[in-house]
Amino acid sequence: MISAIYDRRSIRKFSDTPISKEDMTEIIQSGIKAPSSKNRQPWKFIVVQGKEKEEMLKAFRQGIAREENENALLPQSAQHIPAAKYTVDIMESAPVAVFVVNSLGKGIVSELTPEERVYEICNIQSVSAAIQNMLLAATEKGIGSLWICDIYFAYAELCEWLNSEGELVAAVAFGYPNEFPQARPRESFDEVVEWRG
Ligand SMILES: Cc1cc2nc3c(=O)[nH]c(=O)nc-3n(C[C@H](O)[C@H](O)[C@H](O)COP(=O)(O)O)c2cc1C
């Protein structure tokens, strides 16, 4: 398990080799095994491949075009739009995309009381734990993955396309890697760890 943690990379070049349904099932089962706040298990996984993936990519690209031209959800983040377009191209090359939904989410534009916000934060932490479990399970199988939050540049369009209850949190692209990148830099242990007592 620790070697999967150390070997995992964000993969941005995938081969065409399909992933078996058995492997995808095991990867998602690993997500479902994650801990969750009060064991609420606030997740839904929507597995998108083939023709459905083409439709999703169309919605994603339409959303980015809208974000560039009108009604931007993220007006302060316009400089990241080229990277979001690159992410869509990566998703196009990956055989499988999994959209992960916080099934108890109220939607990103809804006003929340502090208590509702805490509930939401706990649910999103739970969903994130499930995503990380999936990435590690994939690594163990030699399957590459990319955790994707550029979905927020096409948020309305992707939510409409998904037509799912709850709040879309992230997507993950999966496929056999066609690149083997070096580990990306991390801040040093001493910069981020404080020992007390
Ligand atoms: C919450 C989250 C969102 C991310 N969104 C994207 C994305 O939309 N596009 C992308 O190319 N990479 C995305 N990444 C991958 C990060 O860029 C990557 O994890 C980071 O650069 C460290 O590289 P590593 O994963 O290979 O260690 C995301 C990662 C996380 C955890």
PDBQT file of the ligand as one rigid body, heavy atoms in Angstrom, charges set to zero:
ROOT
HETATM    1  C1  LIG A 201      -8.384  18.134  -6.114  1.00  0.00    +0.000 C 
HETATM    2  C2  LIG A 201      -7.475  17.955  -7.301  1.00  0.00    +0.000 A 
HETATM    3  C3  LIG A 201      -7.831  18.485  -8.527  1.00  0.00    +0.000 A 
HETATM    4  C4  LIG A 201      -7.004  18.316  -9.650  1.00  0.00    +0.000 A 
HETATM    5  N1  LIG A 201      -7.428  18.769 -10.872  1.00  0.00    +0.000 NA
HETATM    6  C5  LIG A 201      -6.651  18.562 -11.962  1.00  0.00    +0.000 A 
HETATM    7  C6  LIG A 201      -7.118  18.928 -13.250  1.00  0.00    +0.000 A 
HETATM    8  O1  LIG A 201      -8.245  19.388 -13.426  1.00  0.00    +0.000 OA
HETATM    9  N2  LIG A 201      -6.294  18.752 -14.309  1.00  0.00    +0.000 N 
HETATM   10  C7  LIG A 201      -5.043  18.200 -14.172  1.00  0.00    +0.000 A 
HETATM   11  O2  LIG A 201      -4.325  18.056 -15.172  1.00  0.00    +0.000 OA
HETATM   12  N3  LIG A 201      -4.589  17.800 -12.954  1.00  0.00    +0.000 NA
HETATM   13  C8  LIG A 201      -5.359  17.961 -11.856  1.00  0.00    +0.000 A 
HETATM   14  N4  LIG A 201      -4.936  17.521 -10.622  1.00  0.00    +0.000 N 
HETATM   15  C9  LIG A 201      -3.635  16.848 -10.502  1.00  0.00    +0.000 C 
HETATM   16  C10 LIG A 201      -2.574  17.732  -9.824  1.00  0.00    +0.000 C 
HETATM   17  O3  LIG A 201      -2.111  18.690 -10.749  1.00  0.00    +0.000 OA
HETATM   18  C11 LIG A 201      -1.437  16.832  -9.317  1.00  0.00    +0.000 C 
HETATM   19  O4  LIG A 201      -1.935  15.963  -8.322  1.00  0.00    +0.000 OA
HETATM   20  C12 LIG A 201      -0.263  17.608  -8.740  1.00  0.00    +0.000 C 
HETATM   21  O5  LIG A 201       0.331  18.428  -9.718  1.00  0.00    +0.000 OA
HETATM   22  C13 LIG A 201       0.820  16.680  -8.157  1.00  0.00    +0.000 C 
HETATM   23  O6  LIG A 201       1.239  15.721  -9.103  1.00  0.00    +0.000 OA
HETATM   24  P1  LIG A 201       1.119  14.158  -8.799  1.00  0.00    +0.000 P 
HETATM   25  O7  LIG A 201      -0.333  13.826  -8.654  1.00  0.00    +0.000 OA
HETATM   26  O8  LIG A 201       1.728  13.451 -10.003  1.00  0.00    +0.000 OA
HETATM   27  O9  LIG A 201       1.875  13.883  -7.546  1.00  0.00    +0.000 OA
HETATM   28  C14 LIG A 201      -5.749  17.643  -9.509  1.00  0.00    +0.000 A 
HETATM   29  C15 LIG A 201      -5.410  17.107  -8.258  1.00  0.00    +0.000 A 
HETATM   30  C16 LIG A 201      -6.256  17.232  -7.175  1.00  0.00    +0.000 A 
HETATM   31  C17 LIG A 201      -5.890  16.584  -5.862  1.00  0.00    +0.000 C 
ENDROOT
TORSDOF 0
